Amino acid sequence: MPKSNDFYEHKNQKIRNVYLDYAAATPIEPTISSVMQKIYKENFANPSSIHSLGVEAGRVLEKSRKDVALILGAHSHEVIFTSGSTESNNLAIFGVLYATEERLPHIVTTNIEHSSILEICRYLERINKAKVTYMEVEANGIVHPEKIKKALNKNTVLVSVMYGNSEIGTIQPIREIAKEVRHFNKINNKKIIFHTDATQAVNYLPIQVLKLGVDLMSMGSVKFYGPRGIGMLYIKRNTAIRKIMQGGDQQFDLRSGSYNLPGIVGFAEALKLTEKIKEEKLLRLTKLRDYFFAKLQKLSKAAFDSDLLINGDLRNRLPNNINITIPNIPSDLLVIELSARGIMASAKSACKSGDGKASYVIKAINKNAKDTDGSLRFSLGRQTTKAEIDYVIKALVEILKKLKKWYK
C-alpha cells in the first residue's frame, strides 16, 4: 500500500501518494498475512475431513470461531463464516424470508442502506415476495427509532438498519431501535428479527451483540485490515433462518461450501487486533477527522466560489469519515483530479462508483442535490497522518480554482 513518503512523477513534479479510501478497502496487516501463510502451508486439509490432518484443520477452525464469538459476546454456534458482507446480508434477508410463514412478509429498512441491502429489497418487491418500507432518515443522516416503531405491523418479519453508514459515516441508534423492536414483539406476541450491517462500524464502535440487542449482524474483514473474500454473519440462537445455498451441511447447516480456513483464521486474527487497538485508533482518528473538517471550513469562499456542504451528522459519525458536497462540479471529475495528484478518495460507495449519478445517500439527506453536484468521501485509516491531510487541502484548493473556470 502507498505510504505517506512514497512519491511518483506528474508533470515533472514529485507527488505524494495519499490513500484516503479506507472505507472501500483496507490493506491487510502484515502479521495477519503471515499467520495466513502458515495456515496455507500447514493446515491445507479440509476441516470437514475425518483423517488426522482434517481433524487438526477442524480444531484450528473452531478456535477461530470461538475467538470471534468471544469478542462478540456470543456462542460459537452463532458465528457463521461467509465470503463477505454482501453474502452475509443476502443470508440475513433471504434466510429470514425462507423461514417465515407470512404470505407477504414485511421488511423495514432505511433509504440510505448499502446497495447489498437495498437491491435485495427491491428485487423481492419486483417478484412480489415481500413488502418493504424504506424509512427516510433525517437531514443529518440518522433515522429516529420512533419512525422504525411506527413502521412495524403484524406482517413485519425483519428490520435491517446499518450500524455505521459507508458513505456519510453516520452512526445509527442501534440499541434504541432494538428496544423498539423488542417492545413491539412483546406486546404483539411477535418475533420480528433485527439485523444490522456492522461492516463499517467494526473498527471503531462496540460490537457486543447482547448490548446492541441485535439478532443478526454482518461484517467483512476487508474493512478492518483482514483478508478479502471472508465475512461473517452472527445469528442469535433460536432465530428463524434457513440457508440460501445448497450443497452441504457445513456451519450448522446454515452455509454450504468448503471452509476458507486461511481466510477464517485471518478474519479472527484481524478482529482480535482491531479490538485490541480500537480505543487508541478511535481517539487518534477523531482528532484527525475534526482537524480535516476545521481545515475545510477555513478555506476561503474564493477557493470554492460556493458554499461547501458537510454531509451527515458531525457528532454521531464514524471517526474516519469526511464527506462533502461541492455544488456544480461532477464527483467523478473531482476524484480523477485528486488521483492525478496522488490522492485516492471516492465519490461514494465503491459498489456504486463510476455510474455518473449523484449518490442516492446524498440525495436522501439533501432533497436539492443534483447529479451535477460533486460529493467526495475521504475515509481515514491507521496509516493516515496530519501531513497528508494538509497536502489534500492544498491540492483541493488548487483543483477547485482550476475547475471553477468551467463549472459555475
C-alpha positions in Angstrom: 0.0 0.0 0.0 1.3 3.5 -0.7 2.9 5.1 2.3 2.9 8.9 3.0 6.6 9.2 2.0 6.1 7.4 -1.4 6.2 9.7 -4.5 5.7 9.5 -8.2 6.3 11.8 -11.2 3.4 14.0 -12.5 4.3 16.8 -15.0 7.9 16.8 -13.7 6.7 17.2 -10.1 7.1 14.8 -7.3 3.6 13.9 -6.0 3.0 12.0 -2.8 0.6 9.0 -2.6 -2.1 9.6 -0.1 -4.7 6.8 0.4 -7.9 8.1 1.9 -10.3 5.4 0.7 -10.2 3.0 3.7 -14.0 2.7 3.7 -13.7 0.9 0.4 -10.9 -1.4 1.3 -8.1 -1.6 3.9 -4.6 -3.2 3.4 -4.1 -6.4 5.2 -1.9 -6.2 8.3 1.5 -7.9 7.7 1.1 -10.0 10.8 -2.3 -11.3 9.6 -0.8 -12.2 6.2 2.0 -14.1 7.9 -0.5 -16.1 10.0 -2.5 -17.0 6.9 0.6 -18.1 5.0 1.3 -20.6 7.8 -2.2 -22.0 7.6 -1.9 -22.4 3.8 1.3 -24.4 4.3 0.4 -26.4 7.5 -3.4 -26.7 7.6 -4.4 -27.1 4.0 -6.6 -30.1 4.6 -10.4 -29.8 4.5 -11.7 -29.2 8.1 -14.7 -31.5 7.3 -12.4 -34.5 6.7 -12.1 -37.1 9.4 -8.5 -38.0 8.9 -5.8 -36.6 11.2 -5.0 -33.6 9.1 -8.6 -32.8 8.6 -9.3 -33.1 12.3 -6.3 -30.7 13.0 -7.7 -28.2 10.5 -11.1 -28.5 12.2 -9.5 -27.7 15.5 -7.9 -24.5 14.0 -11.3 -23.6 12.5 -13.2 -24.0 15.8 -10.6 -22.0 17.7 -11.1 -19.1 15.3 -14.8 -19.4 15.6 -14.5 -19.3 19.4 -12.2 -16.3 19.2 -14.7 -14.3 17.1 -17.6 -15.4 19.4 -15.7 -14.2 22.5 -15.3 -10.8 21.0 -19.0 -10.6 20.1 -20.1 -11.9 23.4 -21.8 -14.8 21.5 -21.8 -18.5 21.4 -19.6 -20.3 18.9 -22.5 -21.9 17.0 -23.9 -18.3 16.5 -20.9 -17.4 14.2 -21.3 -18.3 10.5 -18.5 -17.5 8.1 -19.3 -16.3 4.6 -17.5 -14.8 1.6 -18.0 -11.2 2.8 -20.6 -8.7 3.9 -22.7 -8.9 0.8 -23.2 -12.6 1.2 -23.9 -12.1 4.9 -26.5 -9.6 4.1 -28.1 -11.9 1.5 -28.1 -14.8 4.0 -29.7 -12.5 6.6 -32.6 -11.3 4.4 -33.3 -14.3 2.2 -32.7 -16.6 5.1 -35.3 -15.0 7.2 -37.8 -14.9 4.3 -37.2 -18.6 3.6 -38.1 -19.4 7.2 -41.2 -17.2 7.7 -44.7 -18.4 7.3 -46.0 -14.9 6.3 -47.6 -15.0 2.9 -46.3 -11.5 2.0 -43.7 -10.7 4.6 -42.9 -7.1 5.5 -39.4 -5.7 5.8 -38.4 -2.3 7.4 -35.1 -0.7 6.4 -33.8 2.9 5.6 -33.3 4.7 2.4 -29.5 5.0 2.9 -28.6 1.3 3.4 -25.8 -0.3 1.4 -26.8 -1.5 -2.0 -26.4 -5.1 -0.9 -29.5 -4.5 1.3 -31.5 -2.1 -0.9 -31.1 -4.1 -4.1 -32.3 -7.3 -2.4 -35.3 -5.5 -1.0 -36.2 -4.0 -4.4 -35.8 -7.4 -6.1 -38.1 -9.0 -3.5 -40.7 -6.3 -4.3 -40.4 -6.8 -8.0 -41.1 -10.6 -7.7 -43.9 -9.9 -5.2 -42.2 -11.8 -2.4 -42.1 -9.0 0.2 -43.4 -5.6 1.0 -40.7 -3.1 2.0 -40.8 0.1 4.0 -37.8 2.4 3.2 -37.8 4.7 6.2 -36.4 8.1 5.4 -33.6 9.4 7.5 -33.4 12.9 8.8 -31.2 15.6 7.1 -28.3 14.6 9.4 -28.5 11.0 8.0 -29.9 9.4 11.1 -33.2 7.6 11.5 -35.3 8.1 14.5 -36.2 4.9 16.4 -39.7 6.2 16.7 -40.1 6.1 12.9 -39.0 2.5 12.9 -41.5 1.7 15.6 -44.4 3.3 13.6 -43.5 1.3 10.5 -43.8 -2.1 12.2 -47.0 -4.1 11.7 -48.4 -7.6 12.0 -46.7 -8.8 8.9 -43.3 -7.4 9.7 -40.6 -10.2 9.9 -37.4 -8.2 9.6 -35.8 -4.8 10.4 -32.5 -4.1 8.8 -30.6 -0.9 9.7 -26.9 -0.3 9.0 -24.8 0.5 12.1 -22.4 3.0 10.5 -23.1 4.3 7.0 -20.4 3.6 4.4 -20.7 6.9 2.6 -21.5 9.7 5.2 -20.4 7.9 8.3 -23.5 8.4 10.3 -24.0 6.1 13.3 -27.5 4.8 13.7 -29.0 4.3 17.2 -29.0 0.5 17.0 -29.6 -0.1 20.7 -32.7 2.2 20.7 -34.1 0.6 17.5 -33.5 -2.9 19.1 -35.5 -1.8 22.1 -38.4 -0.6 20.0 -38.4 -3.9 18.1 -38.3 -6.0 21.3 -41.1 -3.9 22.8 -43.3 -4.4 19.7 -42.6 -8.1 19.8 -43.6 -8.3 23.5 -46.9 -6.5 23.3 -47.9 -8.2 20.0 -46.5 -11.7 20.6 -44.3 -11.3 17.5 -40.8 -12.4 16.6 -39.6 -9.6 14.3 -35.9 -10.2 13.7 -33.4 -7.2 13.9 -30.4 -7.2 11.6 -27.6 -4.7 11.3 -24.8 -4.4 8.8 -21.8 -3.5 11.0 -19.2 -3.7 8.3 -18.0 0.0 8.7 -18.5 0.0 12.4 -16.2 -2.8 13.4 -13.1 -0.7 13.5 -14.5 1.9 15.9 -17.7 1.0 17.7 -18.8 -1.6 20.3 -19.9 -4.8 18.6 -21.0 -6.9 21.6 -24.3 -8.3 20.3 -26.2 -8.6 23.6 -25.6 -5.0 24.4 -26.6 -3.9 20.9 -29.7 -6.1 21.0 -29.4 -7.5 17.5 -30.4 -10.9 16.2 -28.3 -10.8 13.1 -25.1 -8.8 12.4 -22.9 -8.8 9.2 -19.3 -7.9 8.7 -16.4 -8.4 6.3 -12.7 -8.3 7.2 -11.6 -6.3 4.2 -12.8 -3.3 6.1 -10.8 -4.0 9.2 -7.3 -4.8 7.8 -8.0 -8.5 7.3 -8.2 -10.7 4.2 -10.6 -10.2 1.3 -13.2 -12.8 0.5 -14.2 -13.6 4.0 -17.1 -12.3 6.2 -19.3 -13.3 9.0 -23.0 -13.3 10.0 -23.8 -13.5 13.6 -27.1 -15.4 14.1 -28.6 -15.4 17.5 -29.7 -18.8 18.6 -33.3 -19.7 18.0 -33.6 -17.1 15.3 -35.8 -18.4 12.5 -33.5 -18.5 9.5 -32.6 -21.0 6.7 -29.6 -21.5 4.5 -29.8 -20.0 1.0 -27.2 -22.2 -0.7 -27.5 -25.9 -1.3 -24.6 -28.2 -1.5 -23.6 -29.3 2.0 -24.5 -29.1 5.7 -21.4 -27.2 6.9 -21.7 -24.5 9.6 -24.7 -25.9 11.4 -26.4 -26.5 8.1 -26.7 -22.7 7.5 -23.9 -22.1 5.0 -22.9 -24.7 2.4 -19.4 -24.9 0.9 -15.9 -25.9 1.9 -14.3 -23.8 4.6 -11.9 -21.0 3.6 -9.7 -21.8 6.6 -6.8 -19.3 5.9 -9.5 -16.6 5.4 -11.3 -17.6 8.6 -8.1 -17.5 10.6 -7.2 -14.2 9.1 -10.6 -12.8 9.9 -10.4 -13.9 13.5 -6.8 -12.5 13.9 -7.8 -9.2 12.3 -10.8 -8.9 14.6 -8.7 -9.6 17.7 -6.1 -6.9 16.7 -8.9 -4.4 15.9 -10.5 -4.9 19.3 -7.1 -4.5 21.0 -6.3 -1.2 19.4 -9.8 0.1 18.9 -9.8 2.8 21.6 -6.4 4.2 20.6 -7.4 4.4 16.9 -10.8 5.9 17.7 -9.2 8.8 19.6 -6.5 9.4 17.1 -8.7 9.4 14.0 -11.4 11.5 15.7 -8.8 14.2 16.2 -7.6 13.9 12.6 -11.2 14.0 11.3 -12.0 17.1 13.2 -8.8 18.7 12.1 -9.8 17.9 8.5 -13.2 19.5 9.0 -11.7 22.6 10.5 -9.3 23.0 7.6 -12.2 22.6 5.1 -14.3 25.2 6.9 -11.5 27.7 7.0 -10.9 27.6 3.2 -11.9 30.9 1.6 -15.1 31.2 -0.4 -12.9 32.4 -3.3 -11.4 28.9 -3.5 -14.7 27.2 -3.8 -16.8 30.0 -5.4 -19.7 28.5 -3.5 -20.6 27.0 -0.1 -19.0 23.7 0.7 -21.5 21.3 2.4 -20.6 18.8 5.0 -22.8 15.7 4.7 -24.0 13.8 7.7 -24.2 14.4 11.5 -21.0 16.0 12.8 -21.1 14.2 16.2 -22.8 10.8 15.6 -20.4 9.7 12.8 -17.5 7.4 12.3 -14.2 8.9 13.4 -12.6 8.3 9.9 -15.3 9.8 7.7 -15.3 13.1 5.9 -18.0 13.6 3.3 -18.5 16.9 1.5 -20.5 18.3 -1.4 -19.2 20.9 -3.8 -22.0 22.3 -5.9 -21.9 22.2 -9.7 -18.7 20.2 -10.1 -19.1 16.5 -11.1 -17.9 14.0 -8.5 -16.0 11.7 -10.8 -14.0 14.7 -12.2 -13.0 15.7 -8.6 -11.9 12.1 -7.9 -9.9 12.0 -11.1 -8.2 15.4 -10.4 -7.3 14.2 -6.9 -6.0 10.9 -8.2 -3.7 12.8 -10.6 -2.1 14.4 -7.6 -1.7 11.1 -5.9 -4.8 11.3 -3.6 -7.0 8.3 -3.5 -10.5 9.3 -2.4 -14.0 8.4 -3.7 -17.3 9.9 -4.6 -19.5 7.3 -2.9 -19.5 3.6 -2.0 -17.2 1.6 -4.3 -20.1 -0.6 -5.2 -21.8 2.3 -7.0 -18.8 4.4 -8.2 -18.5 5.4 -11.9 -22.2 5.5 -12.8 -22.1 9.2 -13.3 -25.0 9.8 -10.9 -25.2 11.6 -7.6 -25.1 9.4 -4.6 -28.5 8.1 -3.5 -27.3 8.6 0.1 -26.6 12.3 -0.5 -29.9 12.7 -2.3 -31.7 11.1 0.7 -30.4 13.8 3.1 -30.4 16.7 0.7 -33.5 17.0 -1.4 -31.9 19.7 -3.5 -28.9 17.6 -4.5 -28.3 17.4 -8.3 -26.3 15.0 -10.4 -24.0 17.9 -11.3 -23.1 18.4 -7.6 -19.9 16.7 -6.6 -19.6 14.7 -3.4 -16.3 13.5 -2.0 -15.7 10.9 0.6 -12.4 10.9 2.4 -12.0 7.9 4.7 -9.0 7.9 7.0 -7.2 4.9 8.3 -4.5 3.6 10.6 -1.7 5.0 8.4 -3.2 8.4 7.8 -1.1 11.4 9.0 -1.8 15.1 9.6 0.8 16.0 6.9 -1.3 14.0 4.4 -4.4 16.0 5.3 -2.5 19.2 4.8 -1.4 18.0 1.4 -5.0 17.1 0.5 -6.4 20.5 1.5 -3.7 22.2 -0.6 -4.5 20.0 -3.6 -8.2 20.6 -3.2 -7.9 24.3 -3.3 -5.7 24.0 -6.4 -8.2 21.8 -8.1 -11.2 24.0 -7.3 -9.5 27.1 -8.5 -8.9 25.3 -11.8 -12.3 23.8 -12.2 -14.4 26.8 -11.2 -13.5 28.4 -14.5 -15.6 25.9 -16.3 -18.2 25.0 -13.7 -20.3 27.7 -12.2 
